[in-house]
C-alpha cells in the first residue's frame, strides 16, 4: 500500500499493489464534497475517476507488470458517502 506518492502526472491518494501479479491493483481517489459548490456526490465521484485517468495514476502499477487495475472513487459529504468504481 502506498499513499500520496507521485504517480503519472500527479499524486494519487492510495494504491494497493497485489503480491500476486494475476490479482488486481487498486487505485483509490478520496474526495470531500465541497460545501460551497452545488455539486453532488455522483458528480464528484465522476470527477475523481476522471482525475485518475487524466493524471495517469495507473502508470506505477503498469510499470510493475500489473495490467488488471481497478479504479475507485470514494466521496464524503458529512455522514453520507459514495463509492464508485470506474
N, C-alpha and C positions, 0 to 999 in steps of 0.2 A: 504494500500500500504506500503510495506517495501522495503528498498533498501540496498544493500551492507551488508547484515547480514549473519551470519553463517547459513548454511543450508546443511544438508547432510554432505559431506566431504569437503566443501569449502565455498566460498562466492558468492552468486548469485547477479546479478545486480538489478533486480526488481521482486517482486512477488505481484500479485494483489489477495487479498483474497475476495471472494464473501460474501456478507451479508447473502444471501440465499444459503444454502449448496447444493441445487439442481443445482445451476449455476456453470459454470466452474471457477476454479482458473487458473491464467495465470503466467507462469514463462517467463521472458524476459531476454535474454542474449545479451548484446551490444558488438560489436567488431568494431574496426577501422582497415581497411586494412593496413597491414604492407608494406610500400612502398619499403623496402629493399628486401622483398621476392617476388617471382614471383607468388604468389597465386592470385586467382580470388575471386570475391565477392561470387560466389556459393560455392567454396571450404571453404572459411572462415565461411560462414553460416552453412555448414555441420559440421565444427569443433565446432562451438558454440553449435549446437544441441547435438553433441556427448558429449560435456563438461557437459551439463545439465544432461544427462544420467549417465555419468561416476561419477560425483560428487554427484549424488542423491539429487539434489536440491528439488525434489518433496516431500522429507521426511516431511518437516514442514506442507505442505498442507495436506498430508495424516494423520499426527498426529492430525489434526483438523477435520478429518472426510470427507475431500474433496477428492472425487475419480475421478471427471471429471476434468482433468488437461490438459491445452493447453500449449505447449512449443513453444516459438517463438525466433528466432534469427534475430537481426537487425544489418546489416553490413553497414559501411560507407566507402566511398572512395572519398574524396573531396566532390563534389556535387552529386555524384552518391550514391545510397543506394539500399539495397535489404532486403526484409522482407521474411522470410521463416518459415513456421510452420512445426513442427515435430511431 
